[in-house]
Amino acid sequence: MGLRSFFAKVSRKDEAQLLATIEAWASTVEGTERIDAAPMRSSVRLAGVVRRISVLPIEGIQSLEATITDGTGEVNAVFMGRRNIQGLSLGTRVIVQGVIGEQRGVRRIVNPKLEFAG
């Protein structure tokens, strides 16, 4: 086994353990749905952990996009007109509530209600 394949195997194992830990936590948050089972074009409440944060220009207006995972899937929470949200960083546990949709194969919630979870 080469060094590159060894690190790839370790990374997959670590990623699987991390997702299992996140899923175990998210399943304990009352009143939330799993991302992979959330119905499209419906109001949902999702618990997860921030995996990625980007600031994107959309039609001349900047928006903050946070990719959130609950271990079963991912959703992008898009906050229009925002460059940052105090307290929102990688690894932060959050609960978002809003209408979930899909754009180019990516699940999105635009301007969701945001709560920080412990």
N, C-alpha and C positions, 0 to 999 in steps of 0.2 A: 504494500500500500504506500503510495507516494504521500509526501507531506501535504500537497494540495488537497488530495481526496480525504486525508485524515481530518484536516481543518473543516472541510465541507461537511463531513459526517458529524463532527462535534457541533458545528453551527446549527445543523438541522435538529440535533437532539436538544440543544439549549433552547432553540426557537419553540420546539414542541412543548418543552417544560414550561416556558414562559406563557405560551398560549393557554395551557391547561390551568396554570395558576390564575390567569386573568379570567378565564371562563368560570372557575370555581367561585371567585369573588363576585363576578357579575350576576351569577345565578342566585346569589343571596340578597340582591337589591330588590325589594318588594315593588311590585307594580311595573316592572320592566319586561321587555320582550327581548329575545335573542335576535341579533342582527340578521342572521341567515333565515329566520322565520318571520321577520317583520313584513307585514302586508304593504305592498306598494300603494301610493296615493292615499295613504291613511295616516291619521295622527298616531304617532308612536312615542313611547318613552323607552330610551335605551341607556344602559349603563356600560361603560367601557373605559379603556385607557388610551390616552393620546399617543399615537405612534409616530406621527409626522405633522409638521406645521409648515405651511407655505403662505407667502403673501403674493397674490396674483392680481394682475390688472384684468378686469372684466369690463368690457365696453367703457373704458375710460375711468372706471371707479375701482379703486383697490379693494380687495377682499382678503380676509384671513380664512384659510382653509385648514382645518384640523382633521386628520384621518384618525378615526377612533375604531378600536377593535374590542370585541368582547370574547375573543377566542373562537367564535364560530364564524365570524365574517368581519367586514370592514364597512364603515360608512364615512363619508366626508361631510363634516359640519361646516357650512359656508356662512361666514359672517360678513355681509356686504358693508362696504364703507369703513371697514376696520383694518388697522395695521397690526394691532396687538390687543390682547385682553389680559389684564393684570392677573397673575396667578396661573395662567394657562401655559403649560410647558410640557415637554416630552415626559411621559410617564405619569402625568396627572390623571387621577381617577375622576371621571365626570359622568353626569347624567344629562342627556339631551332629550328635549321633547319638541316635536314638530311633525310636519308632514314629510314622509319619505318618498322620494322619487328616484328615477334613474335617468342618467344622461350619458350617452356613449358607453353603456355598460358599467357605469360607476354609480353606486347608491349615494344619494345626497340628501341632506336636510338643509334648507336655506333659512338662515336667521332663526335657528332653534332657541328655545329657552335653555339656558345653561346653568347647571348646578355643579358645584364642586363636591365630590364625595370623599369621605374619610378613608 
